[in-house]
Amino acid sequence: MDSKKIILKKDRDRSARQHHPWVFSGAIDRVDGNPVLGETVEVWSKDGEFLGRAAYSPHSKIRARFWSWENIEITPEFFAARIGKAIESRKRLCLEQAQPAVRLVYAESDGLPGIIVDRYRDTLVLQCLSAGAEFWRFEIVKALVRLTGLSQVFERSDVDVRELEGLPQRTGQMSGPPILDRTIIQENGLTFLVNIRSGQKTGFYIDQRPNRQRVRDLVAGLSVLNCFCYTGAFSVYALAGQASRVLSVDSSAEALAAGRENLALNGYPLDNAEWLEGDVFQVLRLFRDQARKFDAIILDPPKFAPTAAQAEKAARGYKDINLLAFKLLNPGGLLFTFSCSGGISAELFQKIVAGAALDARVDARIIEHLAQGPDHPIALNFPEGAYLKGLVCQI
C-alpha cells in the first residue's frame, strides 16, 4: 500500500532540512493518501527527497509536526524510547530525585511534539496538545507507566490550543487509582498544595522553580507586592527569604484561600502576609492613586498572547502593568517581571519593559535575566520552546 505523504512546495523545505519540527500549511504543495487526524505521514521535498515522518493535523495552520527526520517507523517502541530519554535527562540533572514536582517530558524540546508530562510525587499528569499526541495517547500512557513504575496517570488536556487542532478539551483518569483532590509537594525545602484536577496548567507552575528561589535570595527585609499570585508560591518564597511583609493580589478567591493554606503549611505567621482579591490592573492603579510604595514587586501574569497574532494587544497589557509597577517602587526597588506568552519574544518583552520605565519616568537597569527551569529545556532547533521570559530590574 502506498504511504501517506506530504509534498512540500519548491523552496519551502528549508526549515524541515534544518530540523524545525513544524510544517505550516502554506509550505505544502499537496497531500497524498488522505491521512486522518494525527496519523503519521512521510514528508518529501518537491524534488523527491525524503525529509522525515510527521503527525498530520488537517485543521491546524501547523499542518504537520515531525516525529523524526530519519527514515524510521513511528511505533509504540519509538515513543517508549523518546520518553525514556527524556526521563533519563532529568535524572542526570538530579531533578527527578531532588524534586517530586518535575516536568518529565517537554513536547518538541524532547522530540515529542504536543506531549507534556509532569510528575507530582506518585502521580503523572499528561497533556496531549496536538493531533499526533492524541493519536498515540494510550501508547504514551502505557510507556509512562512502564518506564516510571507509577500507575497513576491523570490527563489535563483542557487547554484552548487543542481547539486549533480540531480536538475537544478533556480531563480524566487514564491509569491507576483515582487521584486525590489535592496533593502536597516539596520544593527547595518548602511545602505546597497542588490541585491536579483543576489547578492552573497541570496544577502548579513548575517552570518558575528557579525564579522563585531568586526572589527568596533577594528580598530579605523588603516589602513585597506579588501580583497575579495564584496560590502564593512566590509569596511563600519571599517570606522564606525574610521579606518584611508580603501583599498578594489575585482575582480568584479560591486561589487566595489556597495561598493562605500554603503559608500555614510552611509555618509562617499570617501577620506578615496580606491577601487581596481583585483585578491586578485596577489594584495597581488604586495603589498608584494612593501613593503606596513597595521595595519589590513580582509580576507573573497569565498568558496574554499565545500566538504572535495577539502580540500587539498583549504588548499594551504588559506595558500597563510594568509602568504602574515602576511607579510603585521605592528608590532601589526590584521588579521581577515575567511573560509566558509564546507570541512575545524576549527582545520584544525587554523593549516593552524599557518603554514602561521611560513612561514611568524612572531610571532602571536589568540586573538579571530569568527563564524556565532546566526540566523545560530548549531544543536548539526549536527556539519557540523558550516561552518564559523574566527580568529583574532595579530602580
C-alpha positions as CSV (number, residue, x, y, z in Angstrom):
1,M,0.0,0.0,0.0
2,D,1.3,3.5,-0.9
3,S,2.5,5.6,2.1
4,K,0.6,8.7,3.0
5,K,2.7,11.7,2.1
6,I,3.1,15.5,2.3
7,I,5.0,17.0,-0.5
8,L,6.4,20.5,0.2
9,K,6.4,23.3,-2.3
10,K,9.6,24.2,-4.1
11,D,11.9,26.3,-1.9
12,R,9.7,25.8,1.1
13,D,11.6,22.9,2.7
14,R,14.4,24.9,4.3
15,S,13.0,24.7,7.9
16,A,12.4,21.0,7.5
17,R,16.0,20.5,6.4
18,Q,17.1,22.5,9.5
19,H,15.1,20.1,11.6
20,H,12.5,22.6,12.8
21,P,9.6,20.4,13.9
22,W,6.7,22.3,12.4
23,V,5.4,22.3,8.8
24,F,2.9,25.1,8.1
25,S,0.0,24.7,5.7
26,G,1.4,27.3,3.3
27,A,4.5,25.2,2.7
28,I,2.6,22.2,1.5
29,D,2.2,21.6,-2.3
30,R,-0.1,18.5,-1.9
31,V,-1.1,15.7,0.4
32,D,-1.3,12.2,-0.9
33,G,-3.3,9.3,0.6
34,N,-5.9,11.1,2.7
35,P,-4.3,10.8,6.2
36,V,-6.6,11.1,9.2
37,L,-6.1,13.4,12.1
38,G,-2.9,12.6,14.0
39,E,-1.8,9.9,11.5
40,T,1.9,9.6,10.6
41,V,2.8,10.8,7.2
42,E,6.0,10.9,5.2
43,V,7.3,14.4,4.4
44,W,9.0,14.9,1.0
45,S,10.6,17.8,-0.9
46,K,9.3,18.8,-4.3
47,D,12.3,17.2,-6.0
48,G,11.7,13.8,-4.3
49,E,13.9,13.9,-1.2
50,F,12.7,12.2,1.9
51,L,12.7,14.7,4.8
52,G,11.1,12.7,7.7
53,R,8.0,11.4,9.3
54,A,5.4,13.7,11.0
55,A,2.0,13.7,12.6
56,Y,-0.7,15.1,10.3
57,S,-3.1,17.8,11.6
58,P,-5.7,18.8,8.9
59,H,-7.3,21.6,11.0
60,S,-4.3,23.4,12.2
61,K,-2.1,26.0,10.5
62,I,0.7,23.8,11.7
63,R,-0.3,21.1,9.4
64,A,2.4,18.6,10.5
65,R,4.8,18.1,13.4
66,F,7.9,16.0,12.8
67,W,8.4,12.9,14.9
68,S,11.7,12.1,13.2
69,W,13.9,13.3,10.3
70,E,15.2,9.8,9.9
71,N,13.6,7.0,7.9
72,I,12.3,5.0,10.8
73,E,8.8,3.7,11.6
74,I,6.8,5.5,14.3
75,T,5.7,2.8,16.6
76,P,4.9,2.4,20.3
77,E,8.5,1.5,20.8
78,F,9.5,4.8,19.3
79,F,7.5,6.7,22.0
80,A,8.9,4.5,24.8
81,A,12.5,5.2,23.6
82,R,11.9,9.0,23.4
83,I,10.1,9.2,26.8
84,G,12.9,7.1,28.3
85,K,15.5,9.5,27.1
86,A,13.5,12.5,28.4
87,I,13.2,10.9,31.9
88,E,16.9,10.0,31.9
89,S,17.9,13.5,31.1
90,R,16.1,14.8,34.3
91,K,17.8,12.1,36.3
92,R,21.2,13.3,35.1
93,L,20.3,16.8,36.2
94,C,19.3,15.4,39.6
95,L,15.9,16.9,39.1
96,E,13.7,13.8,39.4
97,Q,15.4,12.7,42.6
98,A,15.6,16.2,44.2
99,Q,12.1,17.5,43.2
100,P,8.9,15.5,43.5
101,A,7.4,18.1,41.2
102,V,9.2,18.0,37.8
103,R,8.4,18.1,34.1
104,L,9.5,14.8,32.7
105,V,8.5,15.4,29.0
106,Y,8.5,18.8,27.4
107,A,7.0,18.4,23.9
108,E,9.1,19.5,21.0
109,S,12.1,20.0,23.2
110,D,12.2,16.3,24.0
111,G,11.3,15.3,20.4
112,L,7.7,14.6,21.3
113,P,5.6,17.4,19.8
114,G,2.4,18.2,21.8
115,I,3.2,15.8,24.7
116,I,3.6,17.2,28.2
117,V,4.2,15.1,31.2
118,D,4.6,16.5,34.8
119,R,5.2,14.4,37.9
120,Y,3.8,15.3,41.3
121,R,5.0,12.8,43.8
122,D,3.5,9.5,42.7
123,T,1.1,11.0,40.1
124,L,1.8,11.7,36.4
125,V,-0.1,14.4,34.7
126,L,-0.4,14.1,30.9
127,Q,-1.3,16.9,28.4
128,C,-1.9,15.9,24.7
129,L,-1.8,19.2,22.9
130,S,-1.5,18.1,19.2
131,A,-3.3,15.7,16.8
132,G,-0.3,13.4,16.9
133,A,-0.2,13.3,20.7
134,E,-3.9,12.5,20.7
135,F,-3.5,9.7,18.1
136,W,-0.9,7.9,20.3
137,R,-2.2,8.9,23.8
138,F,-2.9,5.3,25.0
139,E,0.5,4.0,23.9
140,I,2.1,7.1,25.6
141,V,0.3,6.2,28.9
142,K,1.5,2.6,28.7
143,A,5.1,3.7,28.2
144,L,4.9,6.2,31.1
145,V,3.6,3.5,33.5
146,R,6.2,1.0,32.4
147,L,9.2,3.5,32.5
148,T,8.4,5.3,35.7
149,G,6.9,2.4,37.7
150,L,4.0,4.8,38.6
151,S,0.5,3.6,37.8
152,Q,-1.4,6.8,38.4
153,V,-1.8,8.9,35.3
154,F,-4.3,11.8,35.1
155,E,-5.0,13.7,31.9
156,R,-5.2,17.5,31.8
157,S,-5.9,18.2,28.1
158,D,-8.2,21.1,28.9
159,V,-6.4,23.8,27.0
160,D,-7.5,26.1,24.2
161,V,-4.7,25.1,21.8
162,R,-6.5,21.7,21.3
163,E,-9.3,23.6,19.5
164,L,-6.8,24.7,16.9
165,E,-6.1,21.0,16.3
166,G,-9.8,20.2,15.9
167,L,-9.8,18.4,19.3
168,P,-12.2,18.8,22.2
169,Q,-10.8,19.6,25.7
170,R,-10.7,16.7,28.1
171,T,-9.6,15.7,31.6
172,G,-9.8,12.5,33.5
173,Q,-8.1,9.5,35.0
174,M,-6.2,7.4,32.4
175,S,-4.5,4.8,34.7
176,G,-4.2,3.7,38.3
177,P,-6.4,4.5,41.3
178,P,-8.3,7.8,41.4
179,I,-6.2,10.8,42.3
180,L,-6.8,12.8,45.5
181,D,-8.3,16.2,45.1
182,R,-5.1,17.7,46.3
183,T,-1.5,16.5,46.9
184,I,1.4,18.0,48.8
185,I,4.8,18.6,47.2
186,Q,8.1,19.8,48.5
187,E,10.2,22.3,46.6
188,N,13.5,23.7,47.8
189,G,12.6,22.8,51.3
190,L,9.1,24.5,51.1
191,T,5.7,22.8,51.1
192,F,2.8,23.4,48.6
193,L,-0.6,22.1,47.9
194,V,-1.3,21.2,44.3
195,N,-4.8,20.7,42.8
196,I,-4.1,18.4,39.9
197,R,-7.7,18.1,38.9
198,S,-8.4,21.8,38.3
199,G,-5.3,23.9,39.1
200,Q,-3.7,26.1,36.5
201,K,-1.6,24.3,33.9
202,T,-1.1,20.8,35.3
203,G,-1.7,22.0,38.9
204,F,1.4,24.1,39.7
205,Y,3.8,26.4,37.9
206,I,6.8,24.1,37.9
207,D,8.6,26.2,35.3
208,Q,9.1,29.1,37.9
209,R,11.0,27.0,40.4
210,P,14.5,28.7,39.9
211,N,12.9,32.1,39.7
212,R,11.1,31.7,43.0
213,Q,14.4,30.8,44.5
214,R,15.9,34.1,43.1
215,V,13.1,36.0,44.8
216,R,13.9,34.2,48.0
217,D,17.6,35.2,47.7
218,L,17.0,38.9,47.1
219,V,14.1,40.2,49.3
220,A,15.4,40.0,52.8
221,G,14.0,42.9,54.8
222,L,11.9,44.2,51.8
223,S,8.2,44.9,51.5
224,V,6.9,42.8,48.6
225,L,3.9,43.1,46.3
226,N,3.1,39.8,44.5
227,C,0.7,40.3,41.6
228,F,-1.2,37.5,39.9
229,C,-0.1,35.5,42.9
230,Y,-2.3,32.4,42.2
231,T,-1.7,30.1,45.2
232,G,1.1,32.2,46.6
233,A,4.2,30.3,45.7
234,F,6.3,33.4,45.2
235,S,4.8,34.9,48.4
236,V,5.9,31.8,50.4
237,Y,9.3,32.1,48.9
238,A,9.5,35.8,49.7
239,L,8.6,35.1,53.4
240,A,11.2,32.3,53.5
241,G,13.7,34.9,52.3
242,Q,12.9,37.1,55.3
243,A,10.8,39.7,53.5
244,S,9.4,42.2,56.0
245,R,5.8,41.9,54.6
246,V,4.1,40.5,51.5
247,L,0.9,41.6,49.9
248,S,-0.5,39.1,47.4
249,V,-3.1,40.0,44.8
250,D,-5.2,37.7,42.6
251,S,-8.7,37.8,41.1
252,S,-9.5,34.3,42.4
253,A,-10.8,33.9,45.9
254,E,-10.2,30.2,45.7
255,A,-6.5,30.7,44.7
256,L,-6.0,33.2,47.6
257,A,-7.5,30.7,50.0
258,A,-5.0,28.1,48.8
259,G,-2.3,30.7,49.2
260,R,-3.2,31.1,52.9
261,E,-3.1,27.3,53.3
262,N,0.4,27.2,51.7
263,L,1.6,29.9,54.1
264,A,0.2,28.0,57.1
265,L,1.8,24.7,55.8
266,N,5.2,26.4,56.0
267,G,4.7,27.8,59.4
268,Y,4.9,31.5,58.6
269,P,3.0,34.0,60.7
270,L,-0.1,35.5,59.0
271,D,0.8,38.9,60.4
272,N,3.4,39.4,57.7
273,A,1.1,38.5,54.8
274,E,-1.9,40.2,53.3
275,W,-4.2,38.7,50.6
276,L,-6.2,40.9,48.3
277,E,-8.9,39.7,45.9
278,G,-9.1,42.0,42.9
279,D,-8.2,42.8,39.3
280,V,-4.5,43.5,39.2
281,F,-4.8,46.3,36.7
282,Q,-7.3,48.1,38.9
283,V,-5.4,47.4,42.1
284,L,-2.2,48.8,40.7
285,R,-4.0,52.0,39.6
286,L,-5.6,52.3,43.0
287,F,-2.2,51.9,44.7
288,R,-0.7,54.5,42.4
289,D,-3.5,56.9,43.3
290,Q,-2.9,56.2,47.0
291,A,0.8,56.8,46.6
292,R,1.6,53.4,48.0
293,K,5.2,52.1,47.7
294,F,7.0,48.7,47.8
295,D,10.6,47.6,47.8
296,A,9.9,44.7,45.5
297,I,7.2,43.8,43.0
298,I,6.5,40.5,41.3
299,L,4.5,40.5,38.0
300,D,3.7,36.9,36.8
301,P,0.6,37.4,34.7
302,P,-1.2,34.7,32.7
303,K,-0.6,34.2,29.0
304,F,-1.6,37.5,27.3
305,A,-0.5,36.3,23.8
306,P,-0.5,32.6,23.0
307,T,0.5,33.4,19.4
308,A,2.2,36.3,17.5
309,A,-1.3,37.4,16.2
310,Q,-2.2,38.7,19.7
311,A,1.2,40.3,20.3
312,E,0.1,43.9,19.8
313,K,-2.8,43.8,22.2
314,A,-0.7,41.8,24.7
315,A,2.1,44.4,24.5
316,R,-0.3,47.1,25.7
317,G,-1.2,44.9,28.7
318,Y,2.4,44.1,29.6
319,K,3.3,47.8,29.3
320,D,0.4,48.9,31.5
321,I,1.3,46.6,34.4
322,N,5.0,47.3,34.2
323,L,4.5,51.0,34.0
324,L,2.3,51.0,37.1
325,A,4.7,48.7,39.0
326,F,7.7,51.0,38.3
327,K,5.6,53.9,39.7
328,L,5.0,51.9,42.9
329,L,8.6,51.0,43.6
330,N,10.8,52.8,46.1
331,P,14.2,54.0,45.0
332,G,16.5,51.0,44.7
333,G,13.4,48.8,44.4
334,L,13.3,45.5,42.5
335,L,10.9,44.5,39.8
336,F,10.6,40.8,39.0
337,T,8.6,40.8,35.8
338,F,7.6,37.8,33.6
339,S,5.9,36.9,30.3
340,C,4.9,33.4,29.5
341,S,3.3,34.4,26.1
342,G,4.7,32.5,23.2
343,G,3.7,35.4,20.9
344,I,6.0,37.8,22.8
345,S,9.8,37.4,22.1
346,A,12.4,38.1,24.7
347,E,13.6,41.0,22.7
348,L,10.1,42.5,22.4
349,F,9.4,41.9,26.1
350,Q,12.6,43.8,27.1
351,K,11.5,46.7,24.8
352,I,8.1,46.8,26.4
353,V,9.6,46.9,29.9
354,A,12.1,49.6,28.8
355,G,9.2,51.7,27.4
356,A,7.3,51.2,30.6
357,A,10.2,52.5,32.7
358,L,10.6,55.5,30.3
359,D,6.9,56.4,30.6
360,A,7.0,56.0,34.4
361,R,9.9,58.4,34.4
362,V,12.2,56.2,36.4
363,D,15.8,55.1,35.6
364,A,16.1,51.4,35.8
365,R,18.5,48.7,34.8
366,I,18.3,45.0,34.2
367,I,20.4,43.1,36.8
368,E,19.4,39.6,35.8
369,H,17.6,37.6,33.0
370,L,15.4,34.8,34.2
371,A,13.9,31.8,32.3
372,Q,12.1,28.5,32.7
373,G,13.8,25.7,34.8
374,P,16.1,23.1,33.3
375,D,13.3,20.5,33.2
376,H,11.8,22.7,30.5
377,P,14.8,22.5,28.1
378,I,15.0,24.5,24.8
379,A,15.9,22.5,21.8
380,L,18.3,24.5,19.6
381,N,16.3,23.6,16.5
382,F,13.1,24.9,18.3
383,P,13.7,28.3,19.8
384,E,9.9,28.6,20.3
385,G,10.4,26.4,23.4
386,A,11.8,29.4,25.2
387,Y,8.4,30.7,26.2
388,L,9.1,32.1,29.7
389,K,10.9,35.4,29.8
390,G,11.9,37.1,33.0
391,L,13.7,40.3,34.0
392,V,14.9,41.5,37.4
393,C,15.0,45.3,37.1
394,Q,16.3,47.7,39.7
395,I,15.3,51.3,40.1
